[in-house]
Amino acid sequence: MTRWALRTATTSYQVRLAPGGAWAELAYWGPAVEETLAPGPLEYAGPTPYSTAADAAACEYAPYGVRHFAQLDLIAERDVRGTVWRHSGDDLLDKDGTTELRLIFTDPSQRLTATLCYRVSRAHDVVERWAEITNDGDTPLRLERARSAAFTMPTPGGARLHHLHGRWAQEFQTGEVELRHGRFTLENRLGVTGLAHSPWLAVQPLDEPDGPTWSTALAWSGSWAIDADTDAAEGVTRVSLGRLPVEAAVELAPGETFTSPPACGLYSPDGLAGAARAWHAYQRGLRRDVTPPVVYNSWFATEFEVRADEQLELARKAAAIGVETFVVDDGWFVGRDDDRGGLGDWEPDPAKFPGGFDRFIAQVRELGLGFGLWVEPEGVSPRSRLYAEHPDWVYQVPGRPMTTIRNQYVLDLGRADAAAWAHATLDGLLSRYDISYLKWDMNRPMTERGAGPDLDGRHVANYYGILEALRRDHPGVVVEGCAAGGGRADLATAARCDVLWPSDNTGPLDRLAVQHGFLQAFAPHLMSSWVTDDPGFFATAPRSRAFRYVTAMAGVLGIGADISAWDQERLDEAARWIALYRSIRDVVQLGEVHRHGDPRGPFYAVEYARGDTVVLLSWRTGDARGSATHVSRPPRIRPHAVDPAARYRRRDDDSRHSGAALAAVGLAPLPDDTTDASVVILDRL
Ligand code: DGJ
């Protein structure tokens, strides 16, 4: 039987053909083992009564027509609805530690060719999969569903599914579902990745929380769906991931090929924590070799009331405390005095920068700071000049009322002319002004998209295309991805931006919970976080300033408070924290992550290990309401990444520790009730 084995860093993913080449099926997915020794946890004994073999098999990609009753990945229709294909070719390319496999299936009667694509690397454990569907006929082919891939996992007795859900200011909340029979579906119809659900899922056998874990994610920034089908009696869970054609089925012209976005999957023997580390390692491979700077962002300090003299005052103080880049957020452009105007007219407002924008940037630069700008290229204000000149460039259904959300429309970025304008506008800003940082925001999901071919696909393709062009032509510009907070956190945006803004909520306890969930699916080098004023908008329970600094240091530290009102003592304090962060950020951003405890209480810590250094960030979170708990002994944390055979020096007090003792009994990073956050750095001696 034809079988292909794909080796990742530590796992093996093995695919074979069903008899007669009627479909491809998963043979094995787990720790790397010799091919002949791989057990077949997904073996099936053939169709059960009332079913077919294809319905029972661990099909890699199931078209309606091959499968009849069970979960489907492809529904194609020309004259008839359904596909009956056969394996018609394959290609395996092994080069420089990367393996690519292409399995080709053809249906001569429907005149459709599908290529199931796989890519793995020895540098990480992620299996990237996508599908290419070609119309071989001379009439249009309709794709009602064309998912990226499906992954089958052994889950005897049922599955425990882990997902990330939320809403504005409460992104990346961790959710758990016990599923024995039936389907769990996540759907996002917003046209952007979404605040409500992340395109990410982890699957474990029901009763083994720390054991084998499979995790999947979709690299797509539009509408999407993930279905997990579990059958406890069969002992399998199958997860199908792909785009969700909300407006209309995708129609392929003769000769045209639909390429799905990549769906990614990984196996870890070490529970959710191991899966998180495997995602982090993969995302480190996607990253450019740039260190996101410590930014000062003026949004919370000034909102729309941007004035050059006040911004410069903020910039002066920011430079003095060790900030590296000054970012002017929303409100810098003409017509933007509140959220009802301006979007689309990306010109600096001369009333806000009376000495000229160039001069303002030069003054910021003279302070030794990089300069950053906020944009929302897809946002269009009804009273903007852009809308007056190009009313047809925004999504709309002729003759129907147009919904506004945050008082704005959405640019139809799928149009070539609108995309060319958006690219030229951003490229123009980056070429014309001395800009080293760009925050791309998107505050408005799609409504009334009207009619047209694959609107979601075209919009997202041009969003990627513009990001890629900007990165190519302005490699020195760091790009931050944002959509009303964490609404565009996905693997595709992560591959094209340097850092992501996970949430507008910077209230201490809420933020910690958001970051905990974010780190489940995304690496710390992507996690932007600011220290803001207390109590602030979201702070429901007071926490120390240290708590806010340590929280923001858990990824890419920034400052978002109104520092113009800070006295010298607060500025000095900020300078100390920023200096400390800069001394450990390579470990924090690029290290191996272990999370300890629970962000909802009573204590929580994140450990980062890189080279000879282990950094422990710890928080005393109190109980779920944020109240303190009073116990006589401080919490102890056992660092997971210490080498038991080594000795360590603790940087803050110069104490010496045995690795074995640290691993066995740990240390107490929060010595007393009054300390609610700390940073402990251990260097191997
Ligand atoms: C939403 C973002 O998440 C905020 O950080 C800020 O940039 C505002 N938009 C500005 O309108």
Boltz pocket constraint, residues with backbone or C-beta under 6 A from the ligand:
constraints:
  - pocket:
      binder: B
      contacts: [[A, 299], [A, 329], [A, 330], [A, 374], [A, 441], [A, 443], [A, 482], [A, 483], [A, 484], [A, 485], [A, 501], [A, 503], [A, 504]]
      max_distance: 6.0
